Amino acid sequence: MSKNILITGGAGNVGGSLACRLTEEPSNHVVILDNLSTGCASKLPPKSRANWTFIKADANDQSDVTEIMTSYRFDYVFHYAAVVGVQRTLKNPVSVLNDVDGIRNVLRASKNTGVKRVFYSSSSEVYGEPVELPQNELTTPLNSRLPYAIIKNLGESFFRSYYEEYGLEYNIFRFFNTYGPKQTTDFVVPKFIDAALRNEDIPVYGDGNQTRTFCYIDDNLDTVINVLSDDRWSNQVINIGSDVELTIIELAELIINETGSKSRIVHLPRLPEGDMTRRQPDNSLMREILQRDMTSLLDGLRKTIATHRESQ
């Protein structure tokens, strides 16, 4: 069945990858909305595919969103547009707060134009410092005080409220460090890979013993596509990420080893805020939806490293 789909923030890492995946199905038509403030046209689907349209616009501008959504009458909307990245969000706290406008705009227009279901990219940041591990969608308290996490948490409340009051079906995806070929060097995996390929020092904040989990983009996309295709998963919050923890030092050492690099690990002062000590999702729901083994970190890194080598 053909689907008419909008992706806001569709020129970013996850949004662009999702657009590429959805346009593999010729019966889909995908409209990509992005203001290109951090997104890039190189992340859009191949021009050889005729079933997508790019519109340079701002999700936080009500007139932009209303005009586009009224014109196309979408079946499904993925609201992925946001200011992202710890450093970027700390440096631009007002821009982060402005993302509330985009959430309102997308939900209002979705309600008014008959959208069947809306999908929201939340973040693992909503959990803040771990109260319990693994971090569960239903039981783990959300305790971050960072503007980025607060807005994501508020966004989740907006999506739930629109369902409760207007019956607008939704899904909330809490992304945990999704990496892959389209991710920029603002983020730790591509930053480390690029430095290693150039035999440059790899910078680590603090002692490097803070832990993270890393989810390869294909695992993210396959989960999301399965949720889109099956109404049984509607109106649920879903952690999307690997549950395999490793320290940032271990990540740097693994990348140095896999690239055969001569890079040294250098320690920078610990970030004043935003660098949580541990992060690990309960991803049992994701695994049930995915219905396959997840990509190992080693396999995902090798694929990403190969792409970075080709681009140098």
PyMOL commands that set and color helices and strands:
alter all, ss='L'
color gray80, all
select helices_A, chain A and resi 13-22+41-43+62-72+86-91+93-113+124-127+147-166+188-197+217-229+231-233+248-259+284-290+297-311
alter helices_A, ss='H'
color red, helices_A
select strands_A, chain A and resi 4-8+29-34+52-56+76-79+117-123+169-175+178-179+202-205+211-212+215-216+236-240+246-247+265-268
alter strands_A, ss='S'
color yellow, strands_A
deselect
rebuild
show_as cartoon
